[in-house]
Amino acid sequence: MSDTRSSEKEPWGYRWRSSTFFILGCITIALFAETFLYDFIVPILPYILEQRNGVDPDDIQKLTYQILTVYGVVLVFSGPFIGQWADKAKTRRTPLIISLAVSIVGTVILAASTHLYGVFIGRILQAIGGTGAWIVGMATIRDSIDAKDIGKAFGFALGCSNMGALAGPVLSGLLLEYSGYWMTWTSVLLVLALDIVMRCIMVEKKKAQPEFVKDTDGCRYPVGEPREDSALLSDSSVESYDATERPHDKKQPDLSTIEFYKLVLSQRGVIIGLSASVVYASMLASYSTTIPAHVKIAFGWGSGPTGILFAAMQAPAIVMSPLCGWLRDVVGTRKPATAGYAILAILLFLLGAADQEQFPWAASRESMIATYVVAVVGIGLATDLTSSVAICEITCKLPQ
C-alpha cells in the first residue's frame, strides 16, 4: 500500500530530476546562459551603436564603457536585494525563472532598440536578470553540494560559465558578419529559453528529500502520512517513537539581515575575498570595454577577429576552472589568488604595451600581434586562479 501511495505522489523522473548531477547541470546551464549573454554583446556593440542608433564613431568607445559599466553598477546595488528576496522565497525555482525571464525581456528591448535609452534599459534589465540567475544558481549549488566538495563544484560551474563567455563573442561576431543582425540575436534567445525549460524540469534536492521518508524496513512513506510506529494521538506535542532529536539535526537559527552582514563583515578572510572579487570583476569589465576598441584602432580588426580573440582568452578557463577549484579545496584560496594576481600584473602590462614602439616586441606588426595574442591567452590561463575567492570564503566560514 505504501508503494502505491508513493507512486501516486512521486513526480515523474523524481530520482534523476532531484539528483546532484542533474541539479549541477541545470545551474551550470543557467550560468552559461548569463555569461553567454554578458559577453555576447561585446563584439557587436559598435555595430549596434553606429548602425542602428546613429552614434558618431568618435563616441563609440565612451558609450561602450558606459553601457558595460551600467551592468556592473546595477549588479552591485541590486545584488543584496535580490539575495534577500531569493532567501525568503519558498523555493529557488521561482526567483531563477523570473530572473531568466527578465533577461529575455531585456535582450529583446536591447536588440530592437533604435534609440540609446532603449539600449541602456535593455542592458539594465539584463543586469538584473543576470544577477538573479547567478545568486540563485550559486545558492542552489551550495544547498546541494557537501562543503568538502564546494571548490570543485564551483570550479566546474565556473568552467561551464566560461564556455558561455567563450561562445558568446565568437557566435555574435561571426553571425553578425555572415548571417545578419536578427539571426545573431536569435541564438541568445534560444539559449535563454532552453535554460528556462531545464529549470522547470529540475526538482530541488532540499525540497525533494522531505517529501518521502524511509522506515527501518525499507518502505518509503510520504511525509505527513500515518505510519505503524506513529503515536496514536495526533496532537502536535506528541512525537513518533523514532523521532528522538539528534544534535546534528538541529536547525541553525535564522539570522536577520543586519546580523548576517555583521557576521560577514567580521570575517577577515571574507573581506579580503570580497576585495579580490571586486578586482577580478573590474579586470573582466575592462577587457570587454577596451579590447574591441583597441584592436580596431591598432590592428584594424572587425567583429569576427575580435570574437575569436575573446575565444582565445576564455578557452583556457574551461580547463583551468575545475583544476583551480580542486586546488582551492586542497590548499585554500590565498596561495592560488596571490599567484594569479602576480602573473596577471605582468600580462596586463604586456597587453597594454604590445603596440608601443619603444619596446623590442613592437618592431613589426607581426610581433605586435603575437605579443598581444600571447598576453590574452596568458590572461585566460591565469584569471581562474583569482576567481570565486569570495564565494568559497563565505560558503566555508558562515553557518548553514
N, C-alpha and C positions, 0 to 999 in steps of 0.2 A: 504493500500500500504506500509505503514511504517513497518507493521508486516511482510510483505513478504520480504522486504529488510533485516530486522533483522534476519529472519530465514535463509536467504541465506548466510549472513556473519558470523553469530554467530557459533563458533566451537561446535563440538559435546560435550555434557556434560559440557557446559561452566560454568553453575552455580556451580555445585559441584566441578569441577576441579579448580575453582578460589576461592573456599570458604576458610575461615581461618582455619577451621578444617582440610581440606584436605592438605592445604599447610603446616600446622604444622606437620601433619602426615608424609608427604614426607620428610621434613627436618629431623625429628627425625629418620626416617629410614636411612637417609644418615649418621647421627651422630652415629647411632647404628652400621652401617657397618664399619665405620672408627675405632671406639673403639674396635669392634669385631676383626678387622684386627690387630690393635696395640697389643692387649693382646693375640691374638691367638698364636703368635709365642713363647711366654714365656715358656710354659712347654715343647715344642718340640725342642727348640733351642739347648739344649745339644745333642739331638739325631742328629740334622742336622749337627752340628759341628763335632761330633765324628764319626758318622757312614757314613755320605755322603761326608764329606770334610776332613776326616783323621786327625782331630786336636787331639793333645795329651790331655788326660783328665785333666792334671795339668793346661792346658792353657784355659780351657773352661770358667771359671769364668771371667778371664781377657777379653777374646773375647766377652763374653756375655755383659759385661759392655760396651765395645767399640761399639758393634753393636747397643745396645739400646741407647747409648749416641749420636751416629750419627743421629738418628731420631730427638732428641731434638735440636741438633746443626743446622740441616737443617731447622727445623721448625722456629727457631729464625731468621735465616738470610733470609729465603725465604718469611716469613710472610708479611713484609711490601711491597715487590714487588708484591706478589700475591694479596694483598688487593688493591693496586693501580690499578692493571690490572682488578680486578673484578669491581671496581668502574667505570672504563672507558668503560666497556662492555655495550652494548645496553640492554642486559637482563642478569639476573642471571643464566639462563639455561645453556648457553654455557660454562662459567667457571666451573660450577659444574659438567657437563657431562665430560668435559675434565679432571677435577681432578679425577673423578672416573675411567676414562679410564687409566690414568697414574697409579693409584693404582693397577688396574688389571695387567698392564704390569709389574710393579714392583713385584707383587706377583708371577707371572709366572716365572720371572727370578730367584727370590729367591728360589722358590720350585724346579726348575730344576737344580740349580747350584750344581756343584761338586768341585768348587774352591772358596776360600774365597772371591776373588774380586767380584764374582757373588753375593754372599750373601750381601756384602756391597752395590753394585749397586742396587740390588733389594730393600734393605731397604731404600736407599736414595730416590728412586722413590716412594716408599710407603709413605715416609715422605712428599714429595712434594704434592702428591695426597691427603693425609690426611689433610694437612694444608689448601689446597684449599677448600676441602669439608667443613671444619669447618668454615673458614672465610666466604665463600659464604652462607653457611647454616645459620649462625648467622645473617648475613646481611639481608637475606630473612625474617627471623623471625622478625627482627626489622622493616622491611618495612610493615609487615602485622599485627602487634600487637600494640594496644594502649600502650602508655608509662605507664599508671597506672597498666597494667597487665603484664608488661615485666618481672618482677621477677617470676611470676607463669609460664609464657611461657618458660623462660629459665630453670626454675626448672623442668618442665615437659620434656623438651628436654634433659636435663642432666640425668634425671631419665631413659629415654629410652636409652640414650647412655651408661649408666651404665649397662643396660641389655646386651648390646653388650660386655662390659668388663666382665660381669658375664659369658655369654655364650661362649666367645672366648676360654679362657683357659680350661674350662670344656670339651668342644667339642674336642679341639685339643688333650688334654691329653688322653681322653677316645677313640677317633677314632684312634689315633696312636697305642694305646695299643691293640685294638680289631679289627680294620678294615684295617690297613695298611697305608702307607705313602701317596699315591696319593688320596685315599678316604678322607683322612684328609684335603687335600688342596682343594678338590672339593667343600666342604661345604662353604668355604670362597669365592670362585669364584662365587658360586650361589647367595650368599648374595649380592655381588657387582653388579652382573648382574640384580638382582631384583631391586636394587636401581636405576640403570640407567633407567630401564623401568618406574618406578614410577615417576622419574624426567621428563621424556619425556611427561608423561600424564599431569603433573601439569601445570596450567596456572597462571602466577604470578599476584597477586592482583593489584599491582600498574600499571602493563601493561594492565590488564584486564579491569579496570574501565573506562579508557578513550575511549574505543572502542565504547561504546554506552552511550547516554545521554537521560534523561527523560525530556519531556516537562511538562508544568503545567497541561496539560490534561491527563497525564499518559502515553502518547505514547513514545516509545523508538526510537531514531534516531541514525543511525551510525554517528560517528564523521566525519565531512567534507562534509556531505550531506546537500543540501539546505533545509531550513525549512521555514514555513509560516511567522515566525517573523524575518527572516534574512534580513539584508539590501539588497536593490536591487543591489547596486554596490558591486563588488567582490574585490575591492581594499583592500589591507591589512590594510590601515589606517582606514577603516570603520568597526565598530563593530556591532554585532547584538544588538537588542534593549534590551535584558536582560543580556547583557554581562558586566554590571557595575562591576568594580573590588571591591572586599571586602577585608578588611585589612588582614583577616586570609588566604586569597587565595594567598597572595604574596609569591613568592618562595624565600627561603633563598639564598643569593649569594653563588656561589661555592667558596670553599677555595682551594688555591694552596696547594701543598704537604707541603711546608715549613710552611705556615700559619696554616695548620691543626696540624702539630706536635708542633708548638709553643703554640697553643691553648690547646692541650692535656697536654703538659708538664707544663703548667701554673696552672693546677688544682691540688691542694694538694691531694684531695681525689682520683684522678686518679692515681697519682704517688704511693700512698700507696696501692691502689688496684692492680696496676701492680706488685709491690714488693710482695704482698701477693700471687699473682698468680704464680710468679716465685718460691716461697717457695712451694706452692701447687704442681706445676708440678715437682719440684725436689723430693718431697716425693713420688709421684706416680712412677717416674722413678726408685727411689731407691728400691721400693718394687719389681718391675719386675726384677731388677738386682740381688738383694741379697737373696730374699726368696727362689727361686728354688735351688740355690747352698747351702744355709744354711740348709734347711730341708733335703737335700740329705746327707749332712755330719752329721748332728746332729741326724736325725731320720731314715735315710736310705730310704726316700720316693722317688718314681719314678714320672713319668709324670702324672699318674692318680690321686694319692693323692694330688700332687701339684696343679693340676687343680681344684680339689674340695676345696682346701684351698683358692685359689683365688676367687672361687664362694662364699665362706663364707665371704670374705671381701667385695665383690661387691653387694651381695644380699640386705643388709640393705639399700644401696643407692637408690634402686628402689623406696622404700617407702619414704626415707628421702629427696630425691631431690625435689619433689613437695612441701613437708612441709617446707623445708628450703627456697624455692623460695617464698612461701606465707609469711614466717617470715620476709624475706628481704623487701617485699613490705610494711609490717606493721611497722617494727622498723628500717629499714635501714640495711646497711651491717656491720657497726662497731661492734655492740654487738655480733651478731652471729659469726663473724670471730674471735673476741677475745676469746670467749668461746671455739670455736673449736680448736684453736691453743693451748690453755691451757690444754685442755683434751688430745690432741694428744701428747703433750710433755710427759705426764705420760705414755701413752700407748706405745709410741716408746721406752721408757726406758724398759718397760716390754718385748717388742718384742725382744730387744737385749739381755736382761738378763735372758730370760726364761730358758736357759740351763746352766747358770753359777752356779756352785755347792756351791758357798759361800752364796747363798740366800736360804731361807727356802722352797720356792716353787720348788726348784730343787732337793728335797730329793729323788725323784724317777722318773723314766722315764715317768710314767703316769701323775704325777703332772707337769713335764716339758711341756709335750704335751698339757695338759689342759690350762696351763698358756699361752702358745704360741697361742693356738686357741682363747682363750678369748681376748687376745690383738689384734689379727687380726680382729675379729668380732667388737670389740670396735672401732678400726680404721675405719672400714666400716661405723659405725654409726656416727662418729664424723666428718669424712672428708668432707661431703657435707655442713657443716657449713662454710667451708672456700672456697668453690668453687664459680666460676662466680662472684667474687667480682669486678674484673677489668671490666668485661663486663657490669655489672649493673652501675658502676660509669661512664664509658664512655658514655653509652646509655642515662643516665639521665641528664648528665651535658653538653653534647655537643649539638649544634643546629642540626636540622633535616638535 
